[in-house]
Amino acid sequence: MNTKRLDWIDIAKGIGIILVVLGHTLVPQVRETGFAGFLWIFIYNFHMPLFFFLSGYLFEKGLSHYTNKGKFILGKLQYLMLPYLIFSTFAYLFIGFSLNIPLLAKVLESGGYTAVDLKDAILQIVTYNNHIDKHLWFVFSLFIVFLVNILIPKIMKSKPMLIVLLGLYISKAYVHYYGILDYVTSDLLFFSLARIAFSTGNKKSINTIVAAVIFVVTNCLYSYFYVTQMPSGVLKGVLYLIRSISSVTGIMTVCNISKYLQNKAPQRLLKTLGMYSYDIYLMHAPFLVSGLMGILLAYSPLPTVICCVSVLVLGLFIPIVLSKFIIRKIPFLSVLILGKNYKNSTPINASNNLSHNS
């Protein structure tokens, strides 16, 4: 199987992971201001759908090679669920320990963290219901999305199913699904949409500027109601439909920008961030970014903007340094932390990164 990377996808992932880390610098204390709260939901309306779209695109691109479904599923278990279990266990142990240290307990309690007993911790890890680490849902949900699509690939790529998935997405305006299912019910839509887009060759793609304008307008509309007062009844369902349009046009906008930047100056930095996006995603939260923001807000005199920018840079590049010079060089660590042995592969050739994991 050809594992040649697509530059525009790495660039898109680089843009996406910047937004992920930026979103996690906007901790609840920061979001109390109107603009920060608006920016936070504006980012969240499309940045994770982007990663599911890219994963679906690459999954469809390599689908003909996945003849051994059992091997595919086992590979995803190692690549996604092993790090999920490792980071989940570490989060519960570290947070439980830190709650006994007064200075750290103050920061954690301001972020809504409380002590969890062993039974509840296991249940939360297995179901992702009230999980103590709020960012690990992605790897768990992505595994389930992969599982569904490899087991029933034709059904999940059909246009009737896409309509069903859109309905499931809109139903979240009225229904809170249990645990990880609350995420999967949204994420399946963007994964399947990408598979259809790949198969049709994007022949029906709308103009770049038009997509960007629709994205900004719809995202601002939904974000406004989110930070002011979300309506109920039919109007709430309409807003969720608008949000889905915002997500899709946001994905299109980022992909179009990424293709434009392939031969431009920022592409090298963005490609590097994209190639290490899985490493960054796993390692940046909650301790490095959200935790550091909480400490700085509680004990530092620095302005909030300076704190956010500083933590954003640290959250992006500390995981890269750790991964490049330590984790990926030690097979045991790379498998345990990243779900893959990177020792005999370079970042440019390693196909198993966030979204390049099909």
Phi, psi and chi 1 to 4 in degrees:
 res  aa     phi    psi   chi1   chi2   chi3   chi4
   1 MET       -  134.1  177.7  176.7  174.3      -
   2 ASN   -74.3  120.3 -177.8   10.8      -      -
   3 THR  -104.3   17.0   58.5      -      -      -
   4 LYS   -58.5  130.1  178.4  174.7  169.8   52.4
   5 ARG   -78.8  151.9  -56.9 -175.9   72.3   97.5
   6 LEU   -98.6  118.5  -58.6  174.7      -      -
   7 ASP   -57.7  -42.2  -74.1  -11.2      -      -
   8 TRP   -65.8  -29.9   70.7  -91.9      -      -
   9 ILE   -71.5  -40.6  -71.6 -174.7      -      -
  10 ASP   -62.4  -40.0  -83.6  -34.8      -      -
  11 ILE   -64.9  -42.7  -66.5  169.7      -      -
  12 ALA   -61.3  -40.9      -      -      -      -
  13 LYS   -66.4  -35.5  -70.2 -169.3  -58.6  172.3
  14 GLY   -62.3  -44.9      -      -      -      -
  15 ILE   -62.1  -44.4  -65.0  171.0      -      -
  16 GLY   -62.1  -42.8      -      -      -      -
  17 ILE   -72.1  -29.4 -157.9   64.0      -      -
  18 ILE   -61.1  -44.1  -69.9  172.0      -      -
  19 LEU   -66.2  -37.0  -65.5  174.1      -      -
  20 VAL   -60.2  -51.5  167.7      -      -      -
  21 VAL   -67.4  -39.8  179.2      -      -      -
  22 LEU   -59.7  -44.1  174.2   60.0      -      -
  23 GLY   -59.4  -34.9      -      -      -      -
  24 HIS   -80.5  -13.4  -74.2  149.4      -      -
  25 THR   -75.6  -20.6   67.8      -      -      -
  26 LEU   -86.7   68.2  -56.3  175.5      -      -
  27 VAL   -66.8  165.0  -66.4      -      -      -
  28 PRO   -50.2  -38.5  -30.2   36.4      -      -
  29 GLN   -62.9  -35.4  -56.0   94.4  -57.8      -
  30 VAL   -74.7  -37.0  175.9      -      -      -
  31 ARG   -70.9   -4.5  -62.0 -159.8  -59.0  -91.4
  32 GLU   -65.9  -25.6  -69.6  174.9   -2.3      -
  33 THR   -79.4  144.4   62.7      -      -      -
  34 GLY   -57.5  -47.4      -      -      -      -
  35 PHE   -66.0  -43.1  175.8   74.3      -      -
  36 ALA   -62.8  -40.5      -      -      -      -
  37 GLY   -64.5  -39.9      -      -      -      -
  38 PHE   -65.6  -45.3 -178.4   89.8      -      -
  39 LEU   -62.4  -40.1  176.5   62.2      -      -
  40 TRP   -60.3  -50.8  179.0   78.4      -      -
  41 ILE   -72.6  -30.3 -168.8   59.9      -      -
  42 PHE   -59.3  -44.1 -170.5   94.4      -      -
  43 ILE   -66.7  -45.8  -69.0  170.9      -      -
  44 TYR   -68.1  -18.4  -89.4   74.8      -      -
  45 ASN   -68.6  -17.7  -76.9  -19.8      -      -
  46 PHE  -143.4  -15.5   74.6   99.0      -      -
  47 HIS   -72.5  -36.8   75.1  -31.3      -      -
  48 MET   -79.3  -37.1  -64.9  -44.9  -63.7      -
  49 PRO   -53.0  -33.9  -32.3   38.7      -      -
  50 LEU   -58.0  -45.1  168.7   68.1      -      -
  51 PHE   -67.8  -35.7  -77.1  110.0      -      -
  52 PHE   -69.3  -35.8  -79.4   95.1      -      -
  53 PHE   -63.6  -47.4 -178.6   89.4      -      -
  54 LEU   -63.0  -39.0  -63.7  175.3      -      -
  55 SER   -64.5  -42.6  -68.0      -      -      -
  56 GLY   -64.8  -37.5      -      -      -      -
  57 TYR   -62.2  -46.8 -172.3   91.9      -      -
  58 LEU   -72.3  -32.8  -69.8  166.9      -      -
  59 PHE   -61.4  -47.0  173.9   85.1      -      -
  60 GLU   -66.4  -36.9 -174.2   63.8   24.5      -
  61 LYS   -61.3  -34.7 -177.2  173.8 -177.0  -71.6
  62 GLY  -106.6    9.8      -      -      -      -
  63 LEU   -58.8  -36.3 -175.8   58.3      -      -
  64 SER   -64.2  -17.7   61.3      -      -      -
  65 HIS   -90.2  -11.1  -59.2  -84.3      -      -
  66 TYR   -91.9   59.4  -51.7  142.7      -      -
  67 THR   -75.4  -30.5   53.5      -      -      -
  68 ASN   -95.4   92.7 -170.5  -29.5      -      -
  69 LYS   -65.9  -35.7  -66.2 -176.5  178.5 -177.8
  70 GLY   -61.4  -43.6      -      -      -      -
  71 LYS   -64.4  -40.0 -176.9  178.1  179.0 -179.1
  72 PHE   -60.7  -47.3  178.2   88.2      -      -
  73 ILE   -64.5  -42.7  -67.0  168.8      -      -
  74 LEU   -62.6  -38.3  -72.4  174.3      -      -
  75 GLY   -62.9  -41.4      -      -      -      -
  76 LYS   -70.7  -33.5  -64.2  -53.0  174.1 -170.1
  77 LEU   -58.8  -45.6  -86.9  170.0      -      -
  78 GLN   -68.7  -44.9  176.5 -179.4  -51.6      -
  79 TYR   -72.8  -34.7 -176.4   67.6      -      -
  80 LEU  -106.6  -50.4  -64.0  169.6      -      -
  81 MET   -79.4  -30.1  -64.3  -51.9  -67.8      -
  82 LEU   -63.0  -51.9  178.4   58.9      -      -
  83 PRO   -59.5  -35.3  -26.1   36.3      -      -
  84 TYR   -58.9  -46.8  170.1   77.1      -      -
  85 LEU   -67.8  -40.7  -68.0  173.4      -      -
  86 ILE   -64.6  -49.8  -65.0  -62.8      -      -
  87 PHE   -69.6  -33.3  -82.0   90.4      -      -
  88 SER   -63.6  -47.5  -67.8      -      -      -
  89 THR   -60.7  -44.4  -58.4      -      -      -
  90 PHE   -61.9  -41.7  177.2   75.7      -      -
  91 ALA   -62.1  -45.7      -      -      -      -
  92 TYR   -65.3  -41.7  -82.9   89.1      -      -
  93 LEU   -67.0  -45.5  -69.0  174.1      -      -
  94 PHE   -68.0  -45.0 -175.9   85.7      -      -
  95 ILE   -67.3  -40.8  -69.5  173.5      -      -
  96 GLY   -60.3  -41.4      -      -      -      -
  97 PHE   -67.4  -43.5  173.8   78.0      -      -
  98 SER   -68.0  -26.0  -61.2      -      -      -
  99 LEU   -66.5  -13.2  -75.9  168.8      -      -
 100 ASN   -93.0   -1.4  -64.8  -51.3      -      -
 101 ILE  -106.1  112.8  -58.0  174.0      -      -
 102 PRO   -49.5  -47.2  -29.3   36.1      -      -
 103 LEU   -64.3  -41.5  -71.4  177.2      -      -
 104 LEU   -75.4  -35.0  -67.0  178.4      -      -
 105 ALA   -60.2  -38.3      -      -      -      -
 106 LYS   -60.6  -43.5  176.9 -177.4  176.4 -178.3
 107 VAL   -67.5  -45.5  174.3      -      -      -
 108 LEU   -64.9  -42.7  -70.9  168.3      -      -
 109 GLU   -66.6  -32.9  -71.5  167.1   -1.3      -
 110 SER   -67.3  -23.0   69.2      -      -      -
 111 GLY   -92.6    4.1      -      -      -      -
 112 GLY    90.3   11.7      -      -      -      -
 113 TYR   -83.8  139.9  -68.1   98.8      -      -
 114 THR  -136.8  164.6   56.8      -      -      -
 115 ALA   -68.3  144.4      -      -      -      -
 116 VAL  -129.1  132.5 -179.9      -      -      -
 117 ASP   -79.2  169.7   62.4   32.3      -      -
 118 LEU   -60.8  -44.9  179.0   60.1      -      -
 119 LYS   -60.3  -46.5 -179.6 -178.8  176.8 -179.1
 120 ASP   -67.0  -36.6  -73.4  -20.0      -      -
 121 ALA   -61.9  -45.1      -      -      -      -
 122 ILE   -62.6  -45.4  -67.0  172.2      -      -
 123 LEU   -61.7  -41.0 -178.9   62.3      -      -
 124 GLN   -67.6  -37.5  -70.7  169.9   13.7      -
 125 ILE   -67.3  -43.3  -68.9  171.7      -      -
 126 VAL   -67.6  -37.7  170.9      -      -      -
 127 THR  -104.1  -17.7   65.4      -      -      -
 128 TYR    63.2   20.6 -154.3   79.2      -      -
 129 ASN   -85.2  115.4 -168.0   49.7      -      -
 130 ASN    61.5   31.8  -63.5  -40.9      -      -
 131 HIS   -56.7  140.8 -163.5  -68.8      -      -
 132 ILE   -71.5  -25.5 -156.9  167.6      -      -
 133 ASP  -103.0  108.4 -172.2  -23.2      -      -
 134 LYS   -78.6   -1.8  -57.7  -57.7 -179.1 -175.7
 135 HIS  -107.6  -10.4   92.3  -68.7      -      -
 136 LEU   -78.2   -4.8  -72.1  175.2      -      -
 137 TRP   -56.1  -31.7   65.7  -91.5      -      -
 138 PHE   -59.6  -48.8  171.7   76.8      -      -
 139 VAL   -68.4  -36.6  -72.5      -      -      -
 140 PHE   -65.5  -48.4 -164.0  167.4      -      -
 141 SER   -65.0  -40.4 -178.6      -      -      -
 142 LEU   -62.7  -37.9 -175.9   59.2      -      -
 143 PHE   -61.2  -45.7  172.1   73.2      -      -
 144 ILE   -64.9  -40.1  -64.2  175.5      -      -
 145 VAL   -62.4  -44.4  169.6      -      -      -
 146 PHE   -60.0  -44.6  -88.4  128.8      -      -
 147 LEU   -59.2  -47.9 -176.6   63.8      -      -
 148 VAL   -63.0  -42.4  171.5      -      -      -
 149 ASN   -73.5  -29.6  -82.7  -91.2      -      -
 150 ILE   -79.7  -28.5 -164.2   62.6      -      -
 151 LEU   -78.3  -38.5  -67.9  176.8      -      -
 152 ILE  -130.4   65.7   47.8  173.7      -      -
 153 PRO   -62.7  -40.6   22.1  -32.6      -      -
 154 LYS   -69.2  -42.4  -68.5 -176.8  179.5  178.8
 155 ILE   -63.3  -42.8  -66.8  174.4      -      -
 156 MET   -72.6  -12.2  -66.8  -52.2  -63.2      -
 157 LYS  -100.9   -1.6 -163.9  176.5   73.0  169.9
 158 SER   -78.2  149.5   66.3      -      -      -
 159 LYS   -66.9  -37.0  -68.4 -179.1  180.0  178.8
 160 PRO   -58.7  -39.6  -27.3   36.1      -      -
 161 MET   -65.5  -34.8  176.9   53.8   72.5      -
 162 LEU   -60.9  -38.4 -165.9   64.5      -      -
 163 ILE   -66.0  -40.7  -64.4  172.3      -      -
 164 VAL   -61.2  -44.1  171.3      -      -      -
 165 LEU   -66.0  -35.0  -65.6  176.6      -      -
 166 LEU   -64.5  -42.5  177.1   59.3      -      -
 167 GLY   -61.7  -39.1      -      -      -      -
 168 LEU   -64.4  -39.7 -163.6   59.4      -      -
 169 TYR   -61.8  -47.9  179.5   94.6      -      -
 170 ILE   -66.3  -30.0  -65.0  172.8      -      -
 171 SER   -60.7  -21.4   74.4      -      -      -
 172 LYS   -67.1  -11.8  -75.3  169.8   57.0   65.3
 173 ALA   -67.0  -23.3      -      -      -      -
 174 TYR  -122.4  -18.1  -49.0  103.3      -      -
 175 VAL  -125.7  132.1 -179.5      -      -      -
 176 HIS  -102.4  109.5  179.5   77.9      -      -
 177 TYR   -77.7  156.9  -64.0   95.7      -      -
 178 TYR   -75.7  131.1 -176.8   77.6      -      -
 179 GLY    54.0 -131.7      -      -      -      -
 180 ILE   -66.0  -22.0 -165.0   60.8      -      -
 181 LEU   -63.0  -25.9  -65.4  178.4      -      -
 182 ASP   -66.8  -24.5 -158.4   50.7      -      -
 183 TYR   -89.2  -45.1  -62.8   92.1      -      -
 184 VAL   -58.6  -37.9  175.5      -      -      -
 185 THR   -61.2  -23.2   47.1      -      -      -
 186 SER   -90.8  -42.8  -64.7      -      -      -
 187 ASP   -70.3  -30.8  -55.9  -27.3      -      -
 188 LEU   -58.3  -34.5  -77.4  166.2      -      -
 189 LEU   -59.7  -48.0  172.6   64.1      -      -
 190 PHE   -75.7  -31.3  -55.0  105.4      -      -
 191 PHE   -65.4  -48.8 -165.2   94.8      -      -
 192 SER   -66.9  -37.6  -70.3      -      -      -
 193 LEU   -59.6  -40.3  179.9   64.3      -      -
 194 ALA   -65.4  -39.4      -      -      -      -
 195 ARG   -62.7  -41.7  -66.3 -174.2   59.5 -159.4
 196 ILE   -68.3  -41.1  -67.9  173.1      -      -
 197 ALA   -61.8  -40.2      -      -      -      -
 198 PHE   -64.7  -42.3  179.4   85.9      -      -
 199 SER   -67.6  -33.3  -61.3      -      -      -
 200 THR   -88.4   -7.0   58.5      -      -      -
 201 GLY    71.2   24.6      -      -      -      -
 202 ASN    55.8   30.8  -61.4  -45.5      -      -
 203 LYS   -64.8  -25.5  -65.8  175.9 -177.2  177.3
 204 LYS  -102.7   18.5  -62.0 -178.8  179.8  179.0
 205 SER   -65.8  137.3  179.5      -      -      -
 206 ILE   -84.3  165.0   62.7  176.7      -      -
 207 ASN   -55.2  143.4  178.8  -86.8      -      -
 208 THR   -57.6  -47.9  -60.4      -      -      -
 209 ILE   -66.9  -41.7  -64.5  176.4      -      -
 210 VAL   -61.2  -44.5  173.0      -      -      -
 211 ALA   -60.6  -42.6      -      -      -      -
 212 ALA   -65.1  -40.9      -      -      -      -
 213 VAL   -65.5  -45.8  169.9      -      -      -
 214 ILE   -61.1  -41.0  -65.6  173.5      -      -
 215 PHE   -59.0  -50.9  161.9   60.3      -      -
 216 VAL   -64.2  -44.8  171.7      -      -      -
 217 VAL   -65.0  -50.6  171.0      -      -      -
 218 THR   -67.4  -37.3   53.6      -      -      -
 219 ASN   -67.5  -42.1 -156.8  -14.5      -      -
 220 CYS   -63.7  -38.6  -74.5      -      -      -
 221 LEU   -63.5  -51.1 -178.2   61.6      -      -
 222 TYR   -63.7  -44.2  179.3   87.6      -      -
 223 SER   -62.4  -36.1  -60.5      -      -      -
 224 TYR   -60.8  -49.1  168.4   77.5      -      -
 225 PHE   -66.9  -32.9  -79.2  100.2      -      -
 226 TYR   -64.4  -43.1 -176.3   91.3      -      -
 227 VAL   -86.7  -13.5  -61.7      -      -      -
 228 THR   -99.8  -82.2   53.5      -      -      -
 229 GLN  -152.8  115.5 -176.8  175.5   -5.3      -
 230 MET   -72.0  124.7 -176.1   63.4   70.8      -
 231 PRO   -70.5  169.4   27.0  -34.1      -      -
 232 SER  -113.4 -179.6   58.5      -      -      -
 233 GLY    70.2 -149.7      -      -      -      -
 234 VAL   -61.2  -37.9  175.1      -      -      -
 235 LEU   -61.4  -34.0 -174.4   54.4      -      -
 236 LYS   -65.2  -40.5 -171.9  175.3 -177.6 -179.2
 237 GLY   -63.5  -38.6      -      -      -      -
 238 VAL   -62.8  -40.4  171.8      -      -      -
 239 LEU   -65.1  -35.3  -79.2  173.3      -      -
 240 TYR   -68.4  -34.4  -92.2   68.9      -      -
 241 LEU   -64.0  -43.1  174.9   61.2      -      -
 242 ILE   -61.7  -38.9  -70.3  172.5      -      -
 243 ARG   -63.7  -39.4 -171.0 -171.4 -170.2 -162.9
 244 SER   -63.9  -37.6   69.2      -      -      -
 245 ILE   -65.0  -41.1  -65.4  171.1      -      -
 246 SER   -60.9  -43.0  167.9      -      -      -
 247 SER   -63.0  -46.0  -62.7      -      -      -
 248 VAL   -66.1  -46.1  172.2      -      -      -
 249 THR   -70.9  -28.1   51.3      -      -      -
 250 GLY   -65.9  -42.6      -      -      -      -
 251 ILE   -60.2  -47.1  -69.9  167.0      -      -
 252 MET   -59.6  -41.3  -66.1  173.3   62.1      -
 253 THR   -64.6  -45.7  -60.0      -      -      -
 254 VAL   -64.2  -42.0  172.1      -      -      -
 255 CYS   -64.5  -41.1  -70.2      -      -      -
 256 ASN   -64.4  -43.2  -71.8  -26.9      -      -
 257 ILE   -62.2  -40.7  -69.2  172.5      -      -
 258 SER   -63.9  -41.5  -58.9      -      -      -
 259 LYS   -66.2  -36.6  -69.4  173.6 -178.2  177.0
 260 TYR   -66.7  -35.1  172.0   76.7      -      -
 261 LEU   -83.2   -1.0  -69.9  175.3      -      -
 262 GLN   -55.4  -33.2  -74.3 -177.8   97.1      -
 263 ASN  -115.6   20.9  -60.9  -48.6      -      -
 264 LYS  -105.4  167.9  -52.9  -62.4  179.8 -178.1
 265 ALA   -56.9  -43.5      -      -      -      -
 266 PRO   -71.8   -8.7  -11.6   26.3      -      -
 267 GLN   -62.7  -32.5   61.4   93.7   18.6      -
 268 ARG   -64.9  -46.6 -176.1  174.6  179.8 -179.8
 269 LEU   -64.4  -45.8  172.1   61.5      -      -
 270 LEU   -65.0  -37.6  -68.3  172.6      -      -
 271 LYS   -64.8  -40.6  -80.3  176.4   61.0  179.4
 272 THR   -62.4  -46.0  -61.3      -      -      -
 273 LEU   -61.1  -39.1  -68.1  171.9      -      -
 274 GLY   -65.6  -41.8      -      -      -      -
 275 MET   -69.5  -22.8  -70.8 -173.1  -73.3      -
 276 TYR  -108.1   17.6  -77.2   95.4      -      -
 277 SER   -63.7  -36.0   54.8      -      -      -
 278 TYR   -66.3  -43.2 -170.9   45.8      -      -
 279 ASP   -59.8  -47.1  -45.9   51.2      -      -
 280 ILE   -61.5  -45.6  -64.7  169.0      -      -
 281 TYR   -59.4  -46.3 -168.3   89.0      -      -
 282 LEU   -68.1  -37.8  -71.2  171.4      -      -
 283 MET   -97.2  -14.1  -71.3 -171.9  -88.0      -
 284 HIS   -81.5  -23.6   83.5  -79.8      -      -
 285 ALA  -130.1  154.9      -      -      -      -
 286 PRO   -90.3  -10.6   32.9  -35.6      -      -
 287 PHE   -78.5  -46.5  -49.6  109.4      -      -
 288 LEU   -67.7  -43.6  178.8   55.5      -      -
 289 VAL   -97.4  -67.1  172.4      -      -      -
 290 SER   -61.3  -42.7  -58.0      -      -      -
 291 GLY   -63.6  -45.8      -      -      -      -
 292 LEU   -64.6  -38.5 -176.7   54.9      -      -
 293 MET   -61.5  -42.4  -84.6  -61.0  -60.7      -
 294 GLY   -61.9  -41.6      -      -      -      -
 295 ILE   -65.4  -45.2  -68.7  171.4      -      -
 296 LEU   -64.1  -41.5  -70.2  175.6      -      -
 297 LEU   -66.1  -32.5  -68.3  173.5      -      -
 298 ALA   -81.4  -34.3      -      -      -      -
 299 TYR  -125.0   -5.9  -57.8  112.1      -      -
 300 SER  -107.1  144.4  168.8      -      -      -
 301 PRO   -84.5   -0.6   31.7  -35.0      -      -
 302 LEU   -64.9  145.2  -65.9  173.1      -      -
 303 PRO   -60.2  151.5  -20.7   31.6      -      -
 304 THR   -58.9  -39.7  -59.7      -      -      -
 305 VAL   -62.3  -43.5  172.6      -      -      -
 306 ILE   -63.4  -40.8  -60.9  -61.7      -      -
 307 CYS   -60.8  -45.4  -68.7      -      -      -
 308 CYS   -62.8  -45.6  -73.4      -      -      -
 309 VAL   -65.5  -44.2  172.9      -      -      -
 310 SER   -63.0  -45.1  -58.8      -      -      -
 311 VAL   -69.2  -34.6  171.9      -      -      -
 312 LEU   -58.8  -47.7  171.4   63.3      -      -
 313 VAL   -64.0  -45.5  173.0      -      -      -
 314 LEU   -64.3  -40.4  -68.1  173.9      -      -
 315 GLY   -66.0  -27.0      -      -      -      -
 316 LEU   -83.5  -41.2  -71.0  170.7      -      -
 317 PHE  -100.2  -25.1  -68.5  102.0      -      -
 318 ILE   -62.1  -45.4  -72.8  179.0      -      -
 319 PRO   -61.0  -35.6  -26.7   36.9      -      -
 320 ILE   -64.1  -46.2  -68.2  178.8      -      -
 321 VAL   -62.3  -47.4  172.3      -      -      -
 322 LEU   -60.6  -42.5  -71.2  174.8      -      -
 323 SER   -70.3  -47.8 -174.5      -      -      -
 324 LYS   -65.9  -41.9 -177.7  175.6 -178.3  178.9
 325 PHE   -99.8  -13.1  -64.3  104.9      -      -
 326 ILE  -127.6  -65.3  -58.7  174.7      -      -
 327 ILE   -62.9  -48.7  -63.1  170.1      -      -
 328 ARG   -72.0  -13.6  -69.5 -165.5 -179.7 -164.9
 329 LYS   -89.0  -11.4  -69.3 -175.5  177.8  -64.2
 330 ILE  -116.6  107.1  -55.7  172.6      -      -
 331 PRO   -50.1  -45.8  -27.8   35.7      -      -
 332 PHE   -60.2  -45.6  173.4   75.1      -      -
 333 LEU   -66.2  -43.0  -83.3 -177.8      -      -
 334 SER   -64.4  -37.2   63.1      -      -      -
 335 VAL   -69.5  -44.2  171.2      -      -      -
 336 LEU   -66.5  -43.0 -159.1   64.3      -      -
 337 ILE   -92.5  -37.2  -64.9  175.4      -      -
 338 LEU  -112.7   -3.7  -57.8  174.6      -      -
 339 GLY    77.8   10.7      -      -      -      -
 340 LYS  -155.4  147.5 -176.7 -170.1  176.2 -164.1
 341 ASN   -84.6  109.4 -178.8   -1.5      -      -
 342 TYR   -96.0    0.0  -76.0   88.2      -      -
 343 LYS   -57.9  -39.3 -174.2  176.5 -179.3 -179.1
 344 ASN   -99.8   18.2  -63.1  -41.3      -      -
 345 SER  -136.5  148.3   62.1      -      -      -
 346 THR   -98.2  159.1   60.5      -      -      -
 347 PRO   -53.7  -35.5  -27.4   34.6      -      -
 348 ILE   -70.3  -25.3 -167.1   66.7      -      -
 349 ASN  -104.3  -10.2  -66.1  -39.8      -      -
 350 ALA   -77.9  113.2      -      -      -      -
 351 SER   -79.1  -17.6   61.8      -      -      -
 352 ASN   -93.0   75.6  -83.6  -12.6      -      -
 353 ASN  -122.6  172.4  -77.1  -53.2      -      -
 354 LEU   -53.5  114.4 -168.1   59.3      -      -
 355 SER    80.5  -25.0  -65.2      -      -      -
 356 HIS   -90.8   40.2  -97.0   93.8      -      -
 357 ASN  -116.6   28.5   52.7    8.2      -      -
 358 SER   -94.6      -  -58.8      -      -      -
